[in-house]
């Protein structure tokens, strides 16, 4: 992978089909996931998640009421983020360790913030339950 996040050989090029591109401005990489209704390559997925998680952290510090629009948006993002990233990690055993580590960092931070909103994400509980089984 030449040390670059998410730049492995694109199987779609092998079959002559044009890959779906990341929707981040000026990015020519193939998209690997959809989150927040946008398609991202692995590098931009991680940066987008970290940016959103930082915003969620700031909102938590403001002690908003549960019915607040920001809290509802953040809850939706945290649930989608944990579900999407956990599913991607489990379905892609070929990921490089550095990519897996960055995605696990996103997953753990999202789960932590979701717990601070008062309800641990069900997707994280399911992943944690299955972690010790073969």
N, C-alpha and C positions, 0 to 999 in steps of 0.2 A: 504493500500500500504506500510505499515511499514516504511514510511519516505524516501524510496528510489525512485528516479526518474524512472518512467516507468516500475515498477516491479509489475504490477497488474497480476491477474490470466490470463493465456494465454488460450483463447477459443479454440485454435487449439489442445491443449493437451486434452481437454475435449472430442473431437471427434476422438482422436487417430491418428491425422495427425501430422507429425513432422513439427514444425514451421520453417520458414525461418529465419536464424540467421543473426545477425548484422555482417557486414564485418570488423569491427574494430578488430585489433589484440587481440586475447585471450578473446574475449567477447562471452559469451554463451547466451546472451539475444536474444529474438525475435526481428527481424527488424520490424519497424513500418512505415518507409518512405524511399524512394529512392531520393537521392540528389547527384549531381555531379557524376552520374553513379555508385553510391555505395549505399548499403543498410545499414541503421543505426537503432539501438535501440534509444529510446528517449534521453537517457543521452548522447550518442555519437553524435547524431544529433545536439544537442544544442552545445556541445563543438566544433564540426567541424564548425558549422556556426559561432560561436564567433571567432574562429581562422581565418576563411576566411574573416569575416567582419573587423577584425583588420588589415589584409593585405590590404583590399580595402581602409580602412581609410588612411593607409600609402601611398598608390598609389595616392589618391586624393591630399594629401599634396605635392606630387611631381609635381603637375600641368602638367600632361601628356596631349598630344594632343588627340582629340577624336579618331583618327585612330590608335593609338598605340595599339599593341597586348594586353598589360596589361589592358587597358581600355575596350577593346572589351570583354576579358575574365571576367573582373569584372562586366560589364553590364549584361552579360549572367548569371553569378552567382546570381547577385542581383535580376534579374527578376525571375529566377527559385526559388530562396530562398523565395521571397515574395509570389509567387504563391503557392508553395508547402506548406509552413507553414500556410498561410491563409486558404487554402483548408482543411488542416489537423485540424486546430482549429475549423473551422465551422462544420466539419463532426464528431467531437468527443466530444459531450457534457459531456461525462463521465470522462473527464480528471480531475485530481486533480487540485486544485487551484495553487499549486506551479508549476506544470508542465505547466499549461496554462500561468502563469506569465512569466516563463522563455522563452516560445515560443513567447509570445507577445513582450518581450524584443528584441528577435532576429528579429521579424517582424518590429518593430518600428525602430531599428537601420538600417536594410536593406533599409527601405523606406527613412530614412534620408540620407543615403549614395547615394541612387539612385537619390534623389533630388539634391544632390551636384554634381552629374555627369550631371545635367542639364535637367533631364526629370524624373518626378515622375512616379513610377511604375504604370501601368494601373491597376494592381491587387489591389494595395493599394487604388487607387481612387475608385474602385468598392466596396471594403469593407467599406470604409469611407462613401460612399453614402448610403449603406444599413444599416449602424450602428444604425440609429435612427428609423428604421421602424420595425414594428412587423409582 
